[in-house]
Amino acid sequence: MCNPKTLLSPLPIGPVTLANRVLMAPMTRARSAQPGDIPTALNAEYYGQRAGAGLIISEGIPVSPAAKGYAYTPGLYTDAQQAGWKRVTDQVHANGGLIAAQLWHVGRIAHHSVLPAGQPPLAPSAVRARSKTFAFTEDGLPGMVDCDPPQALSHEGIAAVIEEFVQAARRAMAAGFDLVELHGANGYLLEQFLSVSTNQRTDSYGGALENRARFVLEVVNAVAAAIGAERVGIRLSPWCPPVVNDMDFHVEARDITLYLAAALSARGIAYLHLAEWPGAPYPPGFRQRLRAAFDGAILVCGGYRQDTAQHLLEQGLVDAVAFGKPFIANPDLPRRFALRAPLTEPDGSTFYGGDARGYTDYPALPVQG
């Protein structure tokens, strides 16, 4: 990739050109219509307000009923859900923006109250997560509950999950998304296969580094064959901390990420998106080796400010930076960066669930006449 000039300069990714490098990070907001987990006009308004981002990456979208782990998350496996997302993408495009669908399977981070009746969470191995998820309590009220024990996927089950990703990717294209992003980060199913702490298999999907990467690459292969590799991105989090869905820092984080980067580059996918954590710096030389291994765009996300993001861009080690919480409270974030305007702080009590409050009621800066 070319060495970027500023956060506000354009960037080609796959078949599209981003107007700037200030991306909206994927953020679960738990505001779909019930029953059916269907995107609504409110969701369309929310995303449309933020169309000034170079690229919006949607909240995580479960690829099937069994992929769901959180209450009220909009899916992409029914016609009604697809129609709801079409409303969202139409609004983003009408406002001049681009949007990617983040396709999601939570794996073991799930609870029976949001899964099909009798369906346990699915995982590479039957290792229960010592963490909680946002589902329903015994009283039927939404709240944080312990994750249920998972069931290890059979080879037939793995093939079925891959097909769920394929069908969701096809629906994403039909719904008008510009790109899809496979959620391989934050302790969810794809990363569960990568980590030695959650993958204890002894078959072709476990053990050696290449085996633990196999499922991720098979998902990428199948989705790329269905919609084109140039429209596919993936999110990884090599050093996902234990506090995030009970993930240990796996000892081969660097090696398996660089292995995947080279394999993904050979497949010609559009971008690689890394979730990062402040206070958990990468090993010396890792960013340089990642840049050498992957030919597509490299995106990062993780507590960046305008100045720290710009500094990283100027080093030529990344191509764009995604912002999460700043985009919640500042729907016109790229314009605020351009004007060096102050940023509004978001109200954390309205992050998950609810209505327009804390969702679509943050004002943009007034346009000067």
ZAKE-144616 format. One line per field, with one value per residue (C-alpha): residue number from 1; y, z, x negated. Coordinates in pm, 1 decimal. Each point is the difference from the previous one (the first is absolute). Layout:
<recs>
resi	c(NUM;...) .
c2	c(Y;...) .
c3	c(Z;...) .
c1	c(X;...) .
</recs>
This chain:
<recs>
resi	c(1;2;3;4;5;6;7;8;9;10;11;12;13;14;15;16;17;18;19;20;21;22;23;24;25;26;27;28;29;30;31;32;33;34;35;36;37;38;39;40;41;42;43;44;45;46;47;48;49;50;51;52;53;54;55;56;57;58;59;60;61;62;63;64;65;66;67;68;69;70;71;72;73;74;75;76;77;78;79;80;81;82;83;84;85;86;87;88;89;90;91;92;93;94;95;96;97;98;99;100;101;102;103;104;105;106;107;108;109;110;111;112;113;114;115;116;117;118;119;120;121;122;123;124;125;126;127;128;129;130;131;132;133;134;135;136;137;138;139;140;141;142;143;144;145;146;147;148;149;150;151;152;153;154;155;156;157;158;159;160;161;162;163;164;165;166;167;168;169;170;171;172;173;174;175;176;177;178;179;180;181;182;183;184;185;186;187;188;189;190;191;192;193;194;195;196;197;198;199;200;201;202;203;204;205;206;207;208;209;210;211;212;213;214;215;216;217;218;219;220;221;222;223;224;225;226;227;228;229;230;231;232;233;234;235;236;237;238;239;240;241;242;243;244;245;246;247;248;249;250;251;252;253;254;255;256;257;258;259;260;261;262;263;264;265;266;267;268;269;270;271;272;273;274;275;276;277;278;279;280;281;282;283;284;285;286;287;288;289;290;291;292;293;294;295;296;297;298;299;300;301;302;303;304;305;306;307;308;309;310;311;312;313;314;315;316;317;318;319;320;321;322;323;324;325;326;327;328;329;330;331;332;333;334;335;336;337;338;339;340;341;342;343;344;345;346;347;348;349;350;351;352;353;354;355;356;357;358;359;360;361;362;363;364;365;366;367;368;369) .
c2	c(0.0;356.8;200.5;202.9;374.3;75.1;-150.3;203.0;-124.1;-259.0;-369.8;-271.3;-330.1;-282.1;129.4;322.0;321.9;138.7;377.3;3.0;-232.6;71.7;-318.7;-81.4;-306.1;-287.0;55.5;-208.2;231.2;-257.8;187.9;-234.6;-48.5;-298.9;-266.6;-89.7;215.4;226.8;330.4;298.1;357.7;105.4;-208.0;153.0;348.1;-83.0;-134.8;265.5;273.4;-143.2;-35.8;251.8;-280.0;-128.5;-338.8;-106.1;-349.6;-121.7;-145.3;-373.8;-178.3;-362.9;-227.3;-242.7;-51.5;-224.8;270.0;243.8;71.2;337.2;127.8;233.8;-30.6;28.5;-309.2;-71.1;-340.7;82.6;196.3;250.8;63.1;41.7;252.9;187.4;19.9;116.9;296.3;70.4;-22.7;209.9;277.7;-18.5;13.6;282.9;197.3;-70.8;-276.7;-357.7;-286.3;-348.2;-277.8;-160.4;-367.1;-160.1;-335.3;31.0;-365.5;-74.8;354.5;-78.0;-89.5;-222.9;291.3;142.1;-329.1;-232.5;-230.7;-283.3;143.8;30.2;248.7;-135.8;12.1;-173.2;-181.9;-45.8;266.7;224.6;373.7;149.9;315.2;147.3;103.3;236.0;-227.5;-69.5;-86.6;-266.1;274.2;63.0;339.9;109.4;-4.9;-150.4;-379.1;-274.2;-164.5;-355.8;-303.0;-40.9;-302.8;-81.7;30.9;-315.8;8.1;12.4;286.5;190.3;-37.2;124.2;310.2;79.3;-18.1;237.2;255.5;-45.8;50.1;307.6;146.1;-50.8;164.7;288.2;62.5;-21.0;247.3;253.1;-24.4;106.6;-249.4;-271.2;-39.6;-339.6;35.9;-194.8;198.9;63.0;-362.0;-104.6;-317.8;64.4;109.3;-292.3;-227.8;199.0;-3.7;-295.1;92.9;-64.2;-246.9;-334.2;-210.0;-286.5;-17.2;205.7;316.1;-15.3;-29.2;146.8;366.8;-80.7;-223.1;263.1;251.5;-242.6;90.9;373.6;-51.6;-235.8;267.1;258.9;-233.5;-75.1;360.6;124.5;-259.5;117.1;378.7;67.9;27.0;371.5;60.6;-195.8;129.9;-165.2;123.3;-160.9;75.9;-176.0;107.5;-6.6;40.5;-255.4;250.6;-16.0;-315.8;-203.8;-6.2;-65.4;157.2;-303.8;-61.7;-9.4;321.1;160.5;-307.0;-99.9;358.7;32.7;-342.9;110.1;334.9;-169.9;-253.4;272.4;212.7;-293.8;-20.3;367.3;114.2;371.3;74.6;-118.2;173.3;-30.7;59.9;138.3;88.5;299.4;-121.4;-318.0;106.9;-228.4;-169.5;198.7;-30.8;-163.6;281.1;4.6;-377.1;18.4;270.1;-215.6;-307.0;157.3;184.9;134.7;287.8;-22.4;156.6;38.9;85.7;45.2;320.0;222.1;378.5;219.7;72.0;-357.1;-131.9;254.3;-87.7;-368.9;79.8;214.3;-294.9;-187.9;-300.0;25.0;140.7;108.0;21.7;-94.1;189.7;-139.3;210.0;330.9;-89.1;-73.9;356.6;177.6;-110.9;244.4;-111.2;50.6;357.8;66.0;-133.2;228.9;301.7;-110.7;40.4;-132.1;-344.0;-87.6;-278.4;-289.3;-110.2;-354.5;-79.5;11.8;-215.3;-320.5;-21.0;269.9;251.2;315.6;142.4;-35.8;-144.1;251.3;313.4;109.0;315.3;72.9;329.0;281.0;85.0;351.0;219.2) .
c3	c(0.0;-54.6;294.4;113.4;45.2;249.5;167.6;-242.6;-323.6;-217.0;3.9;-255.8;157.8;-226.1;-248.7;190.7;83.9;350.1;22.2;312.9;238.6;305.8;30.4;226.6;208.1;44.6;319.5;140.6;89.5;55.4;-161.4;-247.9;-31.2;175.6;-68.5;-274.6;70.3;-294.0;-79.8;11.4;-120.7;322.7;-94.0;-348.0;150.1;233.7;-272.4;-247.9;243.8;-0.9;-376.9;3.3;117.9;-269.2;69.2;254.2;134.6;130.2;340.0;16.3;-197.9;99.1;-303.7;139.3;304.7;149.1;-55.0;234.2;349.3;94.1;30.7;-262.1;-252.1;-359.8;-209.5;-370.4;-58.3;-75.6;-276.1;251.6;142.4;-348.8;-84.5;321.0;-83.9;-350.4;163.2;189.3;-300.6;-212.4;259.2;29.5;-377.9;-33.1;242.6;-200.9;214.9;-23.4;235.3;70.6;168.9;287.3;-7.1;342.9;173.8;375.1;57.3;371.4;109.1;17.4;226.6;-60.8;39.0;-339.4;-180.8;-171.4;250.1;102.5;-186.5;207.6;-99.6;-265.0;28.0;-123.5;334.8;299.3;207.4;185.6;-0.4;345.3;-108.5;-43.4;-291.8;-40.5;-20.4;225.1;368.4;156.9;43.4;-375.4;37.3;-205.5;192.3;35.7;42.6;12.1;-331.3;-35.9;-49.6;-374.3;-224.6;-217.1;-370.0;-209.1;-351.7;-129.7;238.4;-121.4;-361.0;99.4;170.0;-305.5;-213.7;242.2;-57.6;-375.5;4.8;224.1;-236.0;-295.9;191.0;87.2;-367.5;-77.5;283.0;-157.3;220.0;-174.0;179.6;263.2;301.9;164.5;377.6;101.2;314.8;362.2;105.6;-237.5;-206.8;-259.3;264.7;220.8;-269.1;-7.7;371.1;182.7;307.4;-175.4;-272.9;152.2;-304.7;-115.3;-357.1;-308.4;164.6;314.1;124.5;-245.5;-91.7;-357.7;122.6;237.6;-285.8;-231.3;94.9;-42.4;-344.5;-103.0;94.1;-198.2;-299.5;-6.2;43.5;-257.5;-249.2;58.0;-23.2;-116.8;211.4;-82.3;212.0;304.6;308.2;333.2;355.6;226.3;354.4;47.2;360.3;120.7;381.1;240.8;112.4;-351.2;-12.9;207.4;-262.6;103.0;-177.2;-206.2;-35.2;-378.3;-49.6;-208.8;-209.0;-74.7;-92.6;-239.8;-144.7;-55.1;-144.0;-268.3;-74.8;-19.3;-222.9;-238.2;-17.6;-99.1;266.5;32.9;351.1;336.7;306.3;334.7;332.0;243.9;369.2;157.9;237.3;-201.5;-253.2;-282.3;10.9;-164.8;-375.5;-15.6;-193.8;-252.9;-48.6;-34.4;-265.8;-188.9;22.2;-108.5;-328.4;67.6;219.4;371.1;236.7;376.3;285.9;369.6;198.7;-259.5;3.4;-305.0;68.0;80.9;-302.3;-228.0;137.6;-77.6;-352.3;-63.4;83.2;-292.4;217.7;-25.5;-256.0;209.1;361.0;138.4;287.6;227.1;288.8;-168.9;-283.9;243.4;129.4;-305.0;-311.3;-210.0;138.2;-320.3;-27.9;363.5;-68.0;-301.1;209.1;311.2;179.6;351.6;35.4;195.3;258.2;-35.6;271.7;86.5;159.1;-346.7;-188.0;2.1;-63.6;26.8;-249.2;-173.4;320.0;-18.1;-349.1;-254.6;216.2;3.1;-214.6;-280.5;-4.5;-151.9;-356.3;-23.3;-257.3) .
c1	c(0.0;-110.8;-124.7;304.1;-15.5;274.7;303.2;208.8;-157.5;179.5;-83.4;83.7;108.0;104.6;258.9;77.2;-183.5;43.1;35.7;-217.8;-181.8;217.2;201.2;292.6;-81.1;246.6;199.7;282.7;289.9;280.5;287.4;166.0;376.1;156.9;92.8;-241.0;-311.0;85.2;-176.1;236.1;37.2;-175.4;-303.3;5.3;3.8;-290.1;-224.3;107.0;-101.0;-352.9;-39.5;-284.0;-228.6;-231.3;155.6;260.8;-56.0;333.0;64.7;-56.1;273.0;73.0;-8.7;259.6;222.7;-270.7;-264.4;173.0;-127.0;147.0;354.1;146.7;-284.7;128.0;-67.4;-39.0;157.1;365.2;167.8;135.5;-346.4;-143.4;271.3;-77.0;-368.0;88.7;171.2;-322.5;-231.8;234.7;-16.4;-378.9;-39.1;251.8;-218.0;-314.6;-149.0;-126.5;80.0;-135.3;197.8;-188.6;101.9;-7.2;18.5;-52.2;-87.6;-14.0;94.0;370.8;290.8;298.8;243.6;-105.2;-64.8;246.5;168.4;-228.5;-300.2;-318.9;-268.9;-237.9;-377.9;-314.6;-21.9;228.0;-179.1;243.1;-66.8;-44.5;177.4;345.2;216.4;296.3;302.3;300.6;10.8;223.6;262.1;-0.1;-164.4;-300.4;-325.4;-344.6;5.6;-263.1;-86.1;124.9;-227.7;-69.8;14.7;-302.8;73.9;-10.1;-146.5;357.1;71.4;-305.1;116.6;345.9;-143.7;-211.8;313.1;177.5;-275.4;36.1;376.7;-32.0;-262.4;232.1;281.2;-233.7;-66.8;372.2;66.4;-236.2;-307.9;-320.6;-226.0;19.2;-225.6;-40.8;-12.6;-308.1;-78.0;99.8;29.5;279.0;17.2;-269.4;-249.5;102.2;-142.8;-325.4;-80.1;-153.8;204.8;331.5;-96.9;-97.4;86.0;-219.3;132.4;-91.4;142.2;-213.9;-354.2;-249.2;22.9;99.2;283.5;137.3;2.5;180.1;358.2;-60.3;-149.0;280.0;255.3;-196.6;-29.2;371.2;113.2;-251.9;122.7;357.7;-40.0;-357.0;-314.4;-22.5;311.8;-119.6;-178.7;-71.7;-45.3;-259.3;-117.7;-335.1;-50.4;360.1;-21.2;152.2;263.7;148.5;211.6;-246.7;-273.3;-358.9;-294.1;-85.7;-368.2;3.2;197.4;-272.4;-77.1;358.1;91.6;-292.0;82.8;359.8;-107.5;-209.5;274.4;264.6;-221.1;-39.6;379.6;25.0;245.0;68.3;-118.4;-124.8;147.7;-179.2;174.7;-255.9;-5.8;-173.1;-268.0;-60.5;-265.1;-103.2;-341.5;-281.1;9.1;343.4;168.7;-283.8;21.9;377.3;-31.7;-248.2;226.7;330.1;51.3;350.6;109.1;-82.8;252.2;-40.1;233.7;-60.7;20.8;-166.2;29.0;-31.2;-366.7;-103.4;187.1;-163.9;-343.4;50.5;120.3;-306.7;-224.2;157.4;80.2;380.2;241.1;299.4;114.6;340.6;159.0;270.2;128.0;-92.2;239.6;283.2;10.6;-142.4;187.4;-204.5;-337.3;-205.9;128.7;-88.3;-348.9;-28.9;104.2;-192.6;331.8;58.8;157.0;312.3;-33.5;249.1;241.9;-101.3;335.5;163.0;-250.7;206.9;371.7;262.9;130.7;-120.1;-150.8;-375.0;34.3;124.9;32.8;-365.4;-10.8;-242.2;-184.5;207.6;-93.0;-138.1;176.4) .
</recs>
